[in-house]
Amino acid sequence: MKTKNGFTLFEKNSEIGPWLKKQKVTRKITRLQVHHMDLPNYSTWEKTDKKVFSEPHFGRTQSLNDYGRRTWGREASDGHGHYIAQHFNVFPDGKITTGRNLNSTPIGIRGWNQNAICIEIYGKFDKGHDKMTKEQKKAVIYLYGELCKRFKIPVDTAHIRPHCWFTAGGSYLGKYNSSRSAKTCPGTNFWGVGCSPSGFNKFLADIKEYVNGKEAQASPIDSEFKPYIAKVNTNGLNARKGPGVEHDIECILDKGVAITIVEEKKSKDGGIWVKGKAGYWVNKKYMEFVKFI
């Protein structure tokens, strides 16, 4: 853990919890916002930040702070010398920096800033753009999980919401609406599933697992593979002899059948296929994760 210009850099996820416990927070915290930066994105990280700044995490955080001061002026001050909109930044390599003082209201979601903490995840997670690294994903789980534990925040959509569920004027929509939402933030492919209510709940499920005592981990396809159990979510699923529709059908599975998954592979068309313990393969999009084993 390092500090520079009033910002703290967490180099390990394990540093977050102890740091939060030491903070004297007098402001009531009941909400957590979810954002992506959009710009800067992963290309900016590789082509600019890592080349321009001697320490890219502090460099980018200071740049965001300077932007806030130029854009909003004195009104953006957190009362502690900072003008950055958010309280935390999560970088592609999994490291995290602090931003605004925790006792200061963020500049994040109009109509939902009071009692909130604003977290910006570095990158652009709309479809066709950045794919979150396993290090960043794990850090996001740790950060939200530790914030929920520190401030006793329930892990649900009443207390944790994405920016895209609000209009520019601050009206709550409860889902992303391409014609009404203020932004796509945190991305139409956030967490690999997007920000529909069901998709966002997959993000919340990972946070809830961490809060309940399970170690934060990326999904099996994004990290070192861990066997898990999944169940079929459609009727008449073709199980094949290899990962792809070009392989012969081995058998047909009924909806609700549970399978122990021992391997995952990409097919020729880019889809993800999973191999059951019995040796056959099925398209992952027709499977629902149950638990790791």
Secondary structure, 3 states (H helix, E strand, C coil): CEEECCEEEECCHHHHHHHHHHCCCCCCCCEEEEEECCCCCHHHHHHHHHHHCCCHHHHHHHHHHHHHHHHHHHHHCCCCCCCCCCCEEECCCCCEEECCCCCCCCCCCCCCCCCEEEEEECCCCCCCCCCCCHHHHHHHHHHHHHHHHHHCCCCCCCCEEEHHHEECCCCECCCCCCCCECCCCCCCCHHHCCCCHHHHHHHHHHHHHHHCCCCCCCCHHHCCCCCEEEEECCCCEEEECCCCCCCCEEEEECCCCEEEEEEEEECCCCCEEEEECCCCEEEHHHEEEEEEC
